[in-house]
Amino acid sequence: MTSERSLSGKTLFITGASRGIGKAIALRAAKDGANIVIAAKTTTEHPKLPGTIHTAAEEMEAAGGHALAVKTDIRFEEQVVEAINTGAEHFGGLDIVVNNASAISLTGTLETSMKTYDRMYDINARGSYLVTQKALPHLLKAENPHVLNLSPPLNFDPKWFEGFAAYTLAKYAMSIWVLGMSREFADRRVAFNALWPRTAIATSAVRNLLGGEKVVNASRKPEIMGEAAWAVLTRSSKDFTGNFLTDEEVLTEEGETDFDHYAVNPGTPLFQDFFLE
């Protein structure tokens, strides 16, 4: 994509930006010279989860951006407040929030422990609400403020509830925030949109929790979500809000016609993501 739009000089607060989709969004913004506040928990390498907030910051600096790594567990209000205020003070404000951090457990009612249930709701539902609420005083001062939730369009077909209702509802909460907040803040120029991948994305979660290498090989690279997020976040917050989007839909609107280069293995049939018909 070629465009005069840019995130240069903008400050993004991205949860879970140490790896996967969150890091891809951050790296794409960094290419423009954006400032990135990396709000994530990982400070030491994990055998199955490569990358830390510090290695991610190094990559973003190398890509042309400015990064601030802040160890943050979004389940805790005091950590969120400190991270947001630290980032805003360091970079002189806050323009964009990306609620990317998420917890998943595709388990049925009898198999979902309350500890797992609480973790999904504390991170997905409560965490995204908390981050947004604490960031809004800064966003309301920004020129083109956006909140982007990595959450799906609301699809109430029972098939998306019968096997893992706890996860579905925790994830749908992030979409409900978009639905409600986009109307609540429409006259204050803060955009709220949701972005979801059309296909599986090759992340550590897919590799370790959702099917292993077989699904990874039928996935697209996280970069497609980075490009799609960039396209949303560079649009006018006044005019573009309350949308439930897929990466492929956004990039098609931007003029993208060839998606093969995003595939892990071009030519391999792709695994469609959840919640999409």
Order of alpha helices (4+ residues) and beta strands (2+ residues): beta-alpha-beta-alpha-beta-alpha-beta-alpha-alpha-beta-alpha-beta-alpha-alpha-alpha-beta-alpha
